[in-house]
Amino acid sequence: MARKKLPATRKGKTYTMKLGNVVAEFTVNKDEDGWPREVICKCNEGYQGHIDGMCIVSSLAMQENREIVKLIIKHLRYRNFPPFGNAGQPKSLSDALAIVLEKCIPEEK
């Protein structure tokens, strides 16, 4: 199966997540069926390279198979490492990515 090429113009939504002093802005772009196919993040405090890697790999996987987003969420959710979020915030950048992707999955019919 070939990776699905994304159109030049995409529909997306941006989510802002705070983890202590770190602010991460995730933009999730979806396909015509409403499934996430690309995620991009801008982050402060020197964590940009870390989150770029997770977003690139997640995006490539989602373009190959849209159902894989559920597996990505399962394995990234609740990971706990710096930067740590305060009470009520994501536990890590990977947890924040999983939370955002979880919000973007279309409801099953």
C-alpha positions as CSV (number, residue, x, y, z in Angstrom):
1,M,0.0,0.0,0.0
2,A,1.4,3.4,-1.0
3,R,1.3,6.4,1.4
4,K,-1.6,8.6,0.6
5,K,-0.4,11.9,-0.9
6,L,-2.0,14.9,0.9
7,P,-3.6,17.7,-1.1
8,A,-1.8,21.1,-1.2
9,T,-4.7,22.7,0.8
10,R,-5.8,20.8,3.9
11,K,-8.5,21.2,6.6
12,G,-7.0,21.4,10.0
13,K,-7.4,22.6,13.5
14,T,-4.8,23.9,16.0
15,Y,-4.8,22.8,19.7
16,T,-2.7,24.5,22.4
17,M,-1.4,22.3,25.2
18,K,0.5,23.5,28.3
19,L,3.0,21.3,30.1
20,G,4.2,23.3,33.1
21,N,6.1,26.2,31.4
22,V,6.2,24.6,28.0
23,V,3.5,25.5,25.4
24,A,3.0,23.2,22.5
25,E,0.7,24.1,19.5
26,F,-0.4,21.1,17.5
27,T,-2.0,21.4,14.1
28,V,-3.9,18.3,12.9
29,N,-4.8,18.2,9.2
30,K,-7.5,15.7,8.1
31,D,-8.5,13.9,5.0
32,E,-11.8,14.3,3.2
33,D,-13.3,11.7,5.5
34,G,-12.3,13.6,8.6
35,W,-9.4,11.3,9.7
36,P,-6.2,12.8,10.9
37,R,-3.4,12.4,8.3
38,E,-0.8,15.0,9.4
39,V,0.2,16.5,12.7
40,I,2.6,19.4,13.1
41,C,3.8,21.0,16.4
42,K,5.5,24.2,17.4
43,C,7.0,24.0,20.9
44,N,9.2,26.2,23.1
45,E,11.8,25.5,25.7
46,G,14.2,23.4,23.5
47,Y,11.8,20.5,22.9
48,Q,11.1,21.2,19.2
49,G,13.4,18.5,17.8
50,H,11.9,15.9,20.2
51,I,8.3,16.6,19.1
52,D,9.2,17.0,15.4
53,G,10.4,13.4,15.3
54,M,7.2,12.1,16.9
55,C,5.0,14.2,14.6
56,I,6.8,13.2,11.4
57,V,6.7,9.5,12.2
58,S,3.0,9.8,13.3
59,S,2.1,11.7,10.1
60,L,3.8,9.2,7.8
61,A,2.1,6.3,9.6
62,M,-1.3,7.9,9.4
63,Q,-0.9,8.6,5.7
64,E,-0.1,5.0,5.1
65,N,-3.1,3.7,7.2
66,R,-5.6,5.9,8.8
67,E,-6.6,3.3,11.4
68,I,-3.1,3.3,12.8
69,V,-3.9,6.6,14.6
70,K,-5.6,4.5,17.3
71,L,-2.4,2.5,17.8
72,I,-0.3,5.7,18.0
73,I,-2.7,7.0,20.7
74,K,-2.5,3.7,22.6
75,H,1.3,3.8,22.7
76,L,1.8,7.5,23.4
77,R,-0.9,8.1,25.9
78,Y,0.1,8.5,29.6
79,R,3.8,8.5,28.9
80,N,5.4,10.4,31.8
81,F,8.7,12.2,31.2
82,P,10.0,15.8,30.9
83,P,8.6,18.2,30.2
84,F,6.1,17.3,32.9
85,G,2.7,18.8,33.0
86,N,1.2,20.2,36.2
87,A,-2.0,18.6,37.7
88,G,-4.7,18.5,35.0
89,Q,-2.1,18.9,32.1
90,P,-0.6,16.2,29.8
91,K,2.1,14.1,31.5
92,S,4.6,14.7,28.6
93,L,4.8,15.8,25.0
94,S,3.9,12.3,23.7
95,D,0.9,12.3,26.0
96,A,-0.2,15.7,24.6
97,L,0.2,14.4,21.1
98,A,-2.0,11.4,21.9
99,I,-4.6,13.7,23.6
100,V,-4.8,15.9,20.5
101,L,-5.0,12.9,18.1
102,E,-7.7,11.3,20.2
103,K,-9.8,14.5,19.9
104,C,-9.5,14.3,16.1
105,I,-10.8,10.8,15.4
106,P,-14.2,10.8,13.8
107,E,-17.0,9.2,15.8
108,E,-17.7,5.6,14.7
109,K,-21.1,5.0,13.1
